[in-house]
Amino acid sequence: MPGSRTDTVESLMPHLPELVNGIEPQILTRFLKDADGLRSAVLRGFRATAQTVKMPVVRQRLIKEAEKDRVLLEMLGVLWIDSNRALWARVSLSSVKELRNSLDELGAEYGASAVRIAMLLDDRQSVMRLGDKLKAEPMRPSASRPSSPARKVSQREKKAAAPRISAEQLTEENRQLKDKVRQLQGRIRDIERLMEQREHGIHQAQVDSRSLKRQIADQQRQVEKAEKLADRLRRGKEAADERSVARERELKQASKEMEVLRAEAAVKESPAKPAPESASPSWVNVVAAMVKQGDYGAAQAFCETLKKMSPEDLRARLALEHVYGKIGNREARLEECLWIADQLSKRGQLARACAFCCRALELSPENHGAQVQFRRVVEKIKLSDDFVASAVRIVLSRLRVSSPPAFREAHKVIKQLGKQYVPALEGQPKALHVDKVLDLNDGRRAMQISLRQMIEAADTNDVELVEFIRGGLHTLRGSNPGLRCSIIESLEASDRSCVEAIMRGGQPVIVDGSNVAWHESRDKARLQNILDVRRELRSEGYFPVYIYVDAALPYQVDQQSALQNLIDTGAVLAADSRTDADEAITAQARLLSCPVITNDRMADWDPEGEIVKFRFDLDRSGVTIYDR
């Protein structure tokens, strides 16, 4: 009704209750179901059913919403027309004169309020004024209204003349009806567009609300992390203060001991063998960071500069060999392997020297320098030294798998040295059954123990039981050397590194298990990294090997059940979920005065760098510990 929309709305406003009551419940229910915002306001606390919309409280809410929203009021007028089609058709298709004459008849048939609303909804001003007049002068029943004979005759005449309506009049009325239908359809489309805009606004508000909730949750997590970090720093500061006080108390005693040592050093004239450097220099962290970031060119230039400044620095040459391996410079890497093997051989570290010789043979099996250096190292090995021979067998077994041509060249060199070298360095041991019970006696007590229990004692760092096994094997050297050799060979067949732990003992060491497991891995932590590092450390004489991991690692590692079994047996120590593993590692390292195997600085718990930390590397050739 484009021409009189404002007038219609203003005239319908006093008749809102009658308008709402005249809409069929089913039609009103469907309308409220489709309008989400209006539905929540009108049907709050009720279900959308035809019985519900009949309730006075629901109709009262709808009336209040219509008083505030003129578009809703217009929509209710459309719904009223849909509910009263017969009355609407009679009003809209009748002329003003016909309506004025049939008001009593319409009021008697449909009710005065319904006829009044139908006239107010008509877009003809004369009909609307007739509806206002109907409001001012209530209808009287048609029976009480006197009718003259002339009046009756006129109506009969009209009824007789009705069939003679011209075609032009019907066409005009049909055209007007179609115009009204198009106008109503246009208004319905306008209302639908408005409802879509409101629904879009509601959806956008919901999306913004969810986004704000996620931001709030992220900020809460960041606050929790900051609180944990602050608590950790506070505890670290307290521990540092306690250590500072303890160092001050020990300072005087240490100064006296230094004076005594200086006096003794001045008296001694024979040169003492220099002790190996324990802590890695600061440049090791720089090179490791370059390699980790893939900046191999800068790492190569840095290490070559160190080599020029200090050609005899073994750690610089080890780092340079590792960088050459990353960039694929085989000739330069071969040269560094031969130099490192020669230096390790001079220092008496024959097992490590043999490993670098095998690495050189793997790079170039036909290289004469690599064959000569391998021969020099093997010539120094005493076949009676079970430990070195065992380590060489491990290296050769790896070489057999990784590079068969290199293994053949090494085998030729061993055969040239003599037949006794072949079974000692390449022979397969005749192993006893792992569960065979043996009688051991260390001179103080006797015990029955199996090979499996010996291996478990080494894995779980049972120092007391390992010392008993060491004493029992020493007793068998004189009483039953054949059994002793069988036990050692059987242990080597199962895990050669535990032989070193049992026979030598040595310096304790702590492993940052989480840092080792995640070495050069992004998706999953690897348990094999931990086992390889433990095997390498025990092969070099470190025992006991304490391995600490974070509480979350059992859920992040590739072999979860295997790691959990190691934790249950005590071979691996898991930190409490409320405690950082670095805290336990640094505390144990200070207690035992031993180094830590890690590529992490642990600045939170060792800000002054007092704890000795050895860096490591894992590649196809094995494990490299940068400790000397």
Order of alpha helices (4+ residues) and beta strands (2+ residues): alpha-alpha-alpha-alpha-alpha-alpha-alpha-alpha-alpha-alpha-alpha-alpha-alpha-alpha-alpha-alpha-alpha-alpha-alpha-alpha-alpha-alpha-alpha-beta-beta-alpha-alpha-alpha-beta-alpha-alpha-beta-alpha-beta-alpha-beta-beta-beta
